[in-house]
Amino acid sequence: MFGRRRKRGRHSSGAVETGPEHDEVFDDVDGPWDSTVAPQDDVERLDLGSVQLPMPDEAQLQVEMDQQNGSVRAVHVLTSVGQLTVSAFAAPKSGGLWREVGAELIDGLKEDGARINRENGEWGEEITARNQGVRILFVGVDGPRWMLRGVAAGPEEHFEQNAQALREMLRGTVVVRGEQPMPPRTPLPVELPEAIARHIQQQEG
């Protein structure tokens, strides 16, 4: 099963004692989840086809379209403290794609003049970039034949809240990889719910 065990927190449930020799309490395994092992819970998730995202309270959506073919390039979640973006990509069975992508990302950010910080996080290395009052967190998760990339961007003063919102979203995300073969790094297709797609069409029309 793909997931992690973590200390019981305010969003966890079903904790069990591990025994008198252990003074820590753990909950069930957290995500992000592959769709084949996703929990049957009561969390409301936004279904975007390849990813299903738990939405923060009072969040809004910003859809980025590809002007050439009309497909959805990305869906951004806007909150009062910043912007969250979660994207899924095809990955090799051997895993380790985030290490490669992260290294390339760092090189590109340095070329743009950003100040970079690298730290070990919940799922491995996290990358933080600062540039002109904006602070961005990049988190990568290597799953079974997929890689999930989460980005939290916003003003420096709201960074901790924004970063926490991203981690909470990733913990509850479900990835629908499918069985079709794809070259590594291929973005998994994003599909908008019918009501959202219809609203966008009305705005464009």
N, C-alpha and C positions, 0 to 999 in steps of 0.2 A: 504494500500500500504506500502511496506517495503522500507524505505529510511529515509533520514534526510533532514532537511532544513538547509541551511548554508548561511552565508553572501556571496554576489556576489564576485567572484574571477576572475582571468584571464582566467579560463577555462569554465566559466559559460555563459549562454545565456538566453534570454527571461526573464529578471528580471522585476519585477513589483513593483510599489510603494505601500506600505501598508497603506498609508494615512498620512495626515498632522501631526497626533499625533505621528507617528513613523518616525524616521530619518534613519532607516536601510532599505537597499534594499536587497531583497532575490530573488534567482533564483528558478527553479523547484527543486523538491526533487532529491537528489543524491542517488547513490547506496552505497553498492552493491545491485543488483537487483535480485529478483526471476524472473525466465523466464516468469512467467505468467503475470508479470506487467512491463517487461523491456521496455524501451522507444524505439520507432522506430527512431533511430538517424543515423547519418552518421559516427559513430565511427567504425574504423576497429578493430576487435577483433580476437585474435587467438582462434579458436574453439577447445577445448580439451574435448568435450563431456559434462562433468559435470560442467565445468567452461569455460567461454568465457572471455579472458583477453585482455584489451587494451594494446598494446605493446609500451614501450618507444622507442624513436628514436635510431637507430643504436644498438639495443639490439640483443643479440644472445641467442640461446636456448641450454640448457644442459639437456639431457633426462637421467633419472635414471631408469634403468630396474631392475625387479626382476629376478634374475638369475635362480630361481627354476621353475617358470611358464611362464616366458617371458612377463609378463604384465608390464605396466608402473607404477612405484612407485611414481615418481614425475617429474615435469618439472620445471627446474630452469631458470630464466631469468637473463642473465649476462649483466651488463652495465659497463661503465667505472668507476663507483664508488662502485660497489658491486654486490651482488646477491640477487634476489627477488624470493620468492616462495609463491604461493597462492594455498591452498588445501581446498577442501570441504569435509564435513563429514555429515552423517545422524545424526539427532538430534531429541529429543522428542518434541512433540507439545507444551509442557509447556515451552520450551526454557531453558536458563540458563546454557547450556552446557559449554560455555567458562569459566565461573566462576570455574567449577570443573577442567577443563583441565588446566587452568592457574595456579591453586593452585598446581597441580601435577607437572607442568612444573617448577615452582619455586623451589620445593623440589629437583628435579633432577639437576637443574642448580647449586644450592647451594652445592650439593654433589660433583659436578665437580669443585668446587672452584671458580665459577664465582661470581662477585659482582652484586647484583640485585637492580634494581630500579623500583618502581611501580608508575604509574601516570594515571590520568583520561585523556582519549583521545576522539577522535571524536565519537567512537562507544562504549566507556566504558573503562575498565582498559587496559592499555598497559604495557608490561613488557620489560625492557631493561636489558641486561646482558653484562658485560665486562669481558674479559678473554684473557690475553696474546696479547694485542694490537688489538683484534677484538671486535667490538661492534655489538650486535644483538638486533633487535627490533622484538617483537612478538605482533601482533594485532589480536584480535578475534572479530568476528561479529556473533551474534545470529540471524538467519533468520527463516522463516517458515519451520520447519522440517529439517533445515540444519544449520550447523555452518561453517563459513569460517575462516581459519587461514592464516594470512599473516606473512611472515618472511623476514626481511631485514638484511643481514649480510655483513660485510665488514670492512675495516680499520677504526680505531677510527676517523681519520681526515676527513673522508668522510661521517660520520654518518648522519649529517643533510640532505645532498643531497639524501642519500640512503633512509632515512626514508620518506622524502617527495615523492620520486618516488613510494614507496610502498603505501602510502596513496592515491596518484593519481590513481594508478592501482586499488586499492580496490573500489574507488568511481565509477569506470567505469565497474566493473566486473559484469557479469551475471551468476547466478547459475542455472543449470538445474537439479533439484532434481529428477524429475520423480515421479510416483505414487507408485512404488513398495515398500512394507514394508521392512525396514532394521533396525537392532539393532542400537541404538545410538552409535556413534563413528565409525561406519563403514565408511571407505573412499569411497566417491563417485567415480565411475570408471573414469579413464582418458583414452581418446582415441586420438591418434595422427592423425593429418591431413594426408591424403594419401601420399602426396609428402614427408613429413618428415619421415613417417614410411618406405617408400621405400628407402630413403637415408640411414637410419639406417641399414636396411637389406643389402644394398649394402656394407656398411662399414664392417659389421660383416661377410659377405660372402667372 
